[in-house]
Structure formats: C-alpha cells, structure tokens
C-alpha cells in the first residue's frame, strides 16, 4: 500500500471524551478509504460501533504488583505498540491526547530502531491546558511533543497555547475536528425523548463528562433563568465527578421535575437532534466537539467564549459565545432564540451551513491524509 493509505496505529482513550471520539471517527474514516487501521487502548473505544475487515482493536493489559503505586500503563502501551507495529508492519502511529500517548509513541519508535515508524501526535486540549502544563508533567510532555514526527492541534487557539506554554520549536498543524454530516443531520428521525416534550415543553440539553471545566453550575443556573421565561426541560447527558454537586444544585433550586439525568449515552446523534438548544458554558474549550455535532443537527448552541470556540461559531449568527460566568447573557440569548421561531430557524440553518462548509468529515480526513503523506515522505 502506498503512502496515500498507510497502515496506521491509532492510540486513544476509549472513554466518551472528545479526543477518543475524534480518534475513533478518524480511524473509521481512514478504514473506509482503504487504510488498515489498528486501534490500541486499554478498552475498545466507545464509538467503535461497527465492524470492518481492515479495522482491528488491540487491548493493552497492565500488570500490577504490590511495589507499584499505580499500574505502569505507559510501559505496557509502549510494549504493545512495538508488538503491533512489528506484527502488522505499521507505517505510522497516530496518538490522540499527548499524555502519556506521545511519550509511549516516542519510546516505541526508539525501541523499533531500524524498523522506522513515523509518529503523529494530535493535541486535543486538556492534555495541554489543564494537565500538560502541570510541573509534574511539563518536561516530559514538552520532550514528547518535540520528538513527534508530526504534531496537529484541533484549533489555532490550542496551537498558540501549546507553542506558548511549552516554548516549542516544533511546527504545529491546525486540523480542526469534524463530523459526519450524514449521520448528524437535522432531519434525522426522532427516537425517545417524547416525554420531555409533553405540554409543549422545549428541550434544552447539556452533554459532557461532568468535570469542573464543563461549568455545571452555570448550566443549571442558566437553565433556571430560561425555565422562568419559557416552558422547558433540561436533559443532562453524561457522567463524571461533578454529578453529585449538580444533583444537589438541582434540588436546592427545586428543579427536580424539570431536570433529567440520562447518564452516559452512546447514540448522541439521536439525542442532539431532538433538542431545541445545547448549553455548554465550559470554563474553556479548545474546540467544542459536542457543539459541532449539535450544529450539524441544526441545534442552536450557547457555549463559552474561552478557547477555540470562535473558530467554530460566528457570534449571534450560527450560535452564541459568552463569558462562562455570564448566566444572564446566555439565558437572554437562549430565550430570544427559543421564543422566536424565525430566529431559531435562521440560527439552525446558519449552524448547519457552517458545519457543512468547514467541518465535513470528508474534507478534514483529506487534510489528515495529506498530513500523513508529508510526515511519511
Ligand atoms: O473536554 C473534555 O474534558 C474532554 C477532552 C478530551 O480530550 O477528550 O476534550 C478536548 O478534546 C475535544 C476533542 O478535540 C475538544 O472538542 C474539547 O474542546 C477538548 N476539551 C477542552 O478543551 C476542555
């Protein structure tokens, strides 16, 4: 197989976070183009929902021993990478999320010696902004990024933050996230959620991993303001450390009959398409994949103005960007948009058009293939 379609190892987190989703969707798209794709992680990625002959999954097992405080996953992953590269003669290993994956790829490439593979690291966000910059990781993360054969970032904002935070000399290519516009589409048939629409109620949605960066207090606080003005339910998708505090806030505000917790859900496209508004007031987002998926479904999005979201949404045209503490501003925009069908339609159409024009999977997969080609040549 020529460089147009290399044999690729994809390393990612299997959990429902954005980096694992992008890695999986990209791997699946590469497989559709005829590339042999080998996913390598500690569990099958959540979005790996279909079988194809040229896709394989290799599980990393980590042995523990009483002297270890934590199982040494980094070493087990590097070892697995060497095995898979040797057995399947991979050309390239693409790791998503720098920690510890970029370091594992570096180790594997060193161990493989003569059988030279190329490594690509995609920076997703918190691997730089929240975790990578911590003193306990900074030096190793910097080294591992510098030693990758190719580095990409999901937004220009993240590229700039990474160059600055790590004083990198490495060039970073910006390749934005993408969505399958056939699967995430406004006319997708609705399934479930009908009960939340009873008595003409609107459905406001939030979907995340319920970490502090997702700013759950602002989700509930903004929804409370919306619910004072309009009949609406809030549907919360996902789970994470902030879940108990979110339950407590909902109770304190007496919103139990308006707020519905769905837990982790895989078929996010079925849920997003049935919502009237997505609320993602994160402290920052390097990109905002859920916002992109909602926009593809023609759902108006209210999200943070901190990070790379302005590369996705044109203010007040295809969505709304706000300071994450500006609950009044977010609620005001949501009420104006939800309360005016013509305005809501205009935002929905602008959002869908923006995604089709810039973030269509086919276009972005081409960019990755061209990037692989450059790295391999
Ligand atoms: O947002 C998270 O906590 C998950 C995290 C991840 O790595 O899974 O998401 C990051 O990567 C996504 C995919 O590229 C981006 O869309 C998210 O904006 C980014 N999260 C943050 O920057 C907080």
Boltz pocket constraint, residues with backbone or C-beta under 6 A from the ligand:
constraints:
  - pocket:
      binder: B
      contacts: [[A, 16], [A, 17], [A, 18], [A, 19], [A, 20], [A, 22], [A, 97], [A, 123], [A, 124], [A, 125], [A, 126], [A, 127], [A, 154], [A, 177], [A, 209], [A, 211], [A, 213], [A, 282], [A, 284], [A, 285], [A, 286], [A, 287], [A, 288], [A, 289], [A, 290], [A, 307]]
      max_distance: 6.0
